[in-house]
Amino acid sequence: MPIASSRLLVAAILVFWLVPGRSEAPPHVVTLAPHLTELVYAVGAENRLVGVVDYSDYPEAAQALPRIGDAFRFDLERILTLNADTALAWRGGTPQAVADSMTSLGVSVIWIETRTLDDVASALRAIGSALSAAEAGDRAANAFEQALNNLRASHVPSGSALDVFYQVSRRPLYTLGGRHLINETLAVCGMVNVFADLDIEAAVVSREAVVEAAPDLIIAAADAHVDWTDLVLQEMLSARLVTIDPDLLTRPSPRILQGIEQLCALR
């Protein structure tokens, strides 16, 4: 048996046999995506967290938690060393192979789906229930649903839709396609993603393709290092360019409501 596998096996045995009352103790949780970390805090179950992935930077307290990897690569030995017995995984984002590895080592994997805005409320309830915070999860979900309904009611689109190009990064010129949540976020404010016809979460596009799409508005991630003359060809100088914190638009957590408010203010 390879040395690394032997060390993992030993760590797994220690977790299961040397930790008193493991089955009855509150879960020791790791989150496998930054938005899942935010959702745990939103239901007040942060005391269950023992590890999070990179970029779990909100709220500020999350920055002090041990790191267990990034969105696609995880340190399984580190997870076991932290006595983690539960992992919150992102359905559609966390690789199945990672989940299978954790399951084989005795870590219970709970899949959380956040493909739509309404899924955020469902996720809050699911996480609250899984982490012995069901009442708090319900309260957070109800508050999110009410706020989202208020936004939808107060921003009923009128007139023609505003065509939007969302820039994730500058080089390569990266955008989000039709499968991404941002399309629903834009729709609340009467906006349309000019690359919504791409049947993919994200894609690299050419500047010429952006020019041909002729967006009315270019929304760039605040950390995308936008250079107007580099991004926009002469034919596009009539398009407005704004920057918005990408976490407010692309992370399916309660903070996405702030992103929607900022979007709608651009109409």
JOPE-V787105 format. One record per residue. N is the residue number from 1. SS is DSSP state (alpha for helix, beta for strand, coil for the rest). NEAR is the number of other C-alpha atoms within 12 Angstrom. Layout:
[[N;SS;NEAR] [N;SS;NEAR]]
//
This chain:
[[1;coil;8] [2;coil;8] [3;alpha;9] [4;alpha;13] [5;alpha;16] [6;alpha;14] [7;alpha;19] [8;alpha;26] [9;alpha;24] [10;alpha;19] [11;alpha;27] [12;alpha;31] [13;alpha;21] [14;alpha;22] [15;alpha;28] [16;alpha;22] [17;alpha;15] [18;alpha;14] [19;coil;21] [20;coil;13] [21;coil;12] [22;coil;20] [23;coil;18] [24;coil;10] [25;coil;17] [26;coil;23] [27;coil;32] [28;coil;35] [29;beta;40] [30;beta;50] [31;beta;48] [32;coil;48] [33;coil;42] [34;alpha;37] [35;alpha;41] [36;alpha;50] [37;alpha;48] [38;alpha;41] [39;alpha;48] [40;alpha;48] [41;alpha;35] [42;alpha;37] [43;coil;38] [44;coil;28] [45;coil;33] [46;alpha;34] [47;alpha;23] [48;alpha;33] [49;beta;40] [50;beta;34] [51;beta;42] [52;beta;45] [53;coil;40] [54;coil;29] [55;coil;28] [56;coil;35] [57;coil;24] [58;coil;30] [59;coil;25] [60;alpha;13] [61;alpha;17] [62;alpha;31] [63;alpha;20] [64;alpha;19] [65;coil;27] [66;coil;27] [67;beta;31] [68;coil;33] [69;beta;26] [70;coil;25] [71;coil;27] [72;coil;21] [73;coil;21] [74;beta;30] [75;coil;28] [76;alpha;37] [77;alpha;28] [78;alpha;25] [79;alpha;36] [80;alpha;38] [81;alpha;29] [82;coil;31] [83;coil;35] [84;coil;41] [85;coil;38] [86;beta;37] [87;beta;47] [88;beta;46] [89;beta;40] [90;beta;34] [91;coil;23] [92;coil;22] [93;coil;27] [94;coil;32] [95;coil;22] [96;alpha;20] [97;alpha;16] [98;alpha;28] [99;alpha;31] [100;alpha;19] [101;alpha;27] [102;alpha;34] [103;alpha;23] [104;alpha;20] [105;coil;33] [106;coil;29] [107;coil;36] [108;beta;26] [109;beta;34] [110;beta;31] [111;beta;27] [112;beta;36] [113;coil;31] [114;coil;34] [115;coil;28] [116;coil;24] [117;alpha;37] [118;alpha;28] [119;alpha;26] [120;alpha;39] [121;alpha;38] [122;alpha;31] [123;alpha;43] [124;alpha;44] [125;alpha;35] [126;alpha;31] [127;alpha;47] [128;alpha;32] [129;alpha;24] [130;alpha;30] [131;coil;34] [132;coil;25] [133;coil;28] [134;alpha;24] [135;alpha;22] [136;alpha;28] [137;alpha;32] [138;alpha;26] [139;alpha;22] [140;alpha;34] [141;alpha;32] [142;alpha;23] [143;alpha;22] [144;alpha;33] [145;alpha;27] [146;alpha;18] [147;alpha;24] [148;alpha;32] [149;alpha;20] [150;alpha;17] [151;alpha;28] [152;alpha;24] [153;alpha;13] [154;alpha;18] [155;coil;26] [156;coil;19] [157;coil;20] [158;coil;15] [159;coil;11] [160;coil;14] [161;coil;22] [162;beta;29] [163;beta;28] [164;beta;39] [165;beta;44] [166;beta;50] [167;beta;47] [168;coil;34] [169;beta;27] [170;coil;27] [171;coil;18] [172;coil;19] [173;coil;29] [174;beta;26] [175;beta;40] [176;beta;37] [177;coil;29] [178;coil;25] [179;coil;23] [180;coil;32] [181;coil;34] [182;alpha;44] [183;alpha;36] [184;alpha;30] [185;alpha;38] [186;alpha;42] [187;alpha;30] [188;alpha;35] [189;coil;36] [190;coil;29] [191;beta;36] [192;beta;34] [193;beta;38] [194;coil;33] [195;coil;35] [196;coil;29] [197;coil;18] [198;coil;19] [199;coil;13] [200;coil;18] [201;coil;24] [202;beta;28] [203;beta;25] [204;beta;24] [205;coil;28] [206;coil;21] [207;alpha;28] [208;alpha;17] [209;alpha;22] [210;alpha;31] [211;alpha;26] [212;alpha;18] [213;alpha;26] [214;coil;28] [215;coil;31] [216;coil;29] [217;beta;33] [218;beta;38] [219;beta;42] [220;beta;34] [221;beta;29] [222;coil;23] [223;coil;18] [224;coil;25] [225;coil;20] [226;coil;26] [227;coil;20] [228;alpha;24] [229;alpha;14] [230;alpha;16] [231;alpha;33] [232;coil;30] [233;coil;20] [234;alpha;15] [235;alpha;17] [236;alpha;26] [237;coil;19] [238;coil;16] [239;coil;25] [240;beta;23] [241;beta;27] [242;beta;28] [243;beta;30] [244;beta;30] [245;coil;25] [246;coil;30] [247;alpha;31] [248;alpha;28] [249;alpha;37] [250;alpha;38] [251;coil;36] [252;coil;42] [253;coil;45] [254;coil;43] [255;coil;30] [256;alpha;39] [257;alpha;36] [258;alpha;26] [259;alpha;32] [260;alpha;43] [261;alpha;26] [262;alpha;26] [263;alpha;37] [264;alpha;26] [265;coil;19] [266;coil;24] [267;coil;26]]
//
